């Protein structure tokens, strides 16, 4: 379980960093040679989303505890959001 979690987390972080980094680099270069990065970016995006789903499945299995039910709770679902007043 721990090996699967570590490998999934590493793949998720690395693919996300590559995806974000190449997007930033392409934005800074006004999209110069963007066609060369299309397939690697879409691959990294797919891996980031798939491993994110796998991490969610691995880490959020079982019944919901206090954290899973505290926000958003049922009482806020039908009422207006809380109002914060400035002092």
C-alpha positions in Angstrom: 0.0 0.0 0.0 2.7 2.5 0.9 4.7 1.7 -2.2 1.6 2.3 -4.4 0.9 5.5 -2.6 4.4 6.8 -3.0 4.7 5.9 -6.7 1.3 7.4 -7.4 2.2 10.6 -5.5 5.5 10.9 -7.3 3.9 10.5 -10.7 1.2 13.0 -9.8 3.7 15.6 -8.7 6.1 15.2 -11.6 3.5 15.2 -14.3 1.8 18.2 -12.7 5.1 20.1 -12.5 5.9 19.3 -16.1 2.4 20.2 -17.3 2.5 23.6 -15.4 6.1 24.3 -16.3 5.7 23.8 -20.0 2.5 25.8 -20.0 4.3 28.7 -18.3 7.2 28.4 -20.7 4.9 28.4 -23.7 3.1 31.4 -22.3 6.4 33.3 -21.8 7.5 32.5 -25.4 4.2 33.5 -27.0 3.5 29.9 -28.0 6.6 29.4 -30.0 6.8 25.8 -31.2 3.7 24.9 -29.2 2.9 22.1 -31.6 6.0 20.2 -30.4 4.7 20.3 -26.8 1.1 19.3 -27.5 1.4 15.6 -27.1 3.8 15.7 -24.0 1.5 18.2 -22.3 -1.7 16.2 -23.0 0.1 13.1 -21.8 1.2 14.8 -18.6 -2.3 16.2 -18.1 -3.8 12.8 -18.4 -1.3 11.2 -16.0 -1.8 14.1 -13.5 -5.6 13.7 -13.6 -5.5 9.9 -13.5 -3.1 9.7 -10.6 -5.0 12.4 -8.8 -8.1 10.2 -9.0 -6.1 7.2 -7.9 -4.8 9.2 -4.9 -8.3 10.3 -4.0 -9.4 6.6 -4.2 -6.5 5.4 -2.1 -6.7 8.1 0.6 -10.4 8.6 0.9 -11.8 5.1 1.1 -14.0 4.0 3.9 -16.8 5.9 5.8 -16.6 9.6 6.2 -15.3 10.8 9.5 -15.5 14.2 11.2 -13.5 15.8 8.4 -15.6 14.3 5.7 -18.9 15.6 7.1 -17.9 18.9 8.7 -17.7 21.0 5.5 -19.9 21.2 3.6 -22.5 20.1 6.1 -26.2 19.6 5.5 -27.2 22.7 7.5 -25.2 25.0 5.0 -26.6 23.3 1.9 -30.1 24.8 2.3 -29.3 28.1 4.0 -27.4 31.1 2.8 -23.6 31.3 3.5 -22.5 32.8 6.8 -22.0 36.5 6.8 -18.7 37.9 8.2 -19.0 41.4 9.6 -16.1 43.8 9.7 -15.4 45.2 13.1 
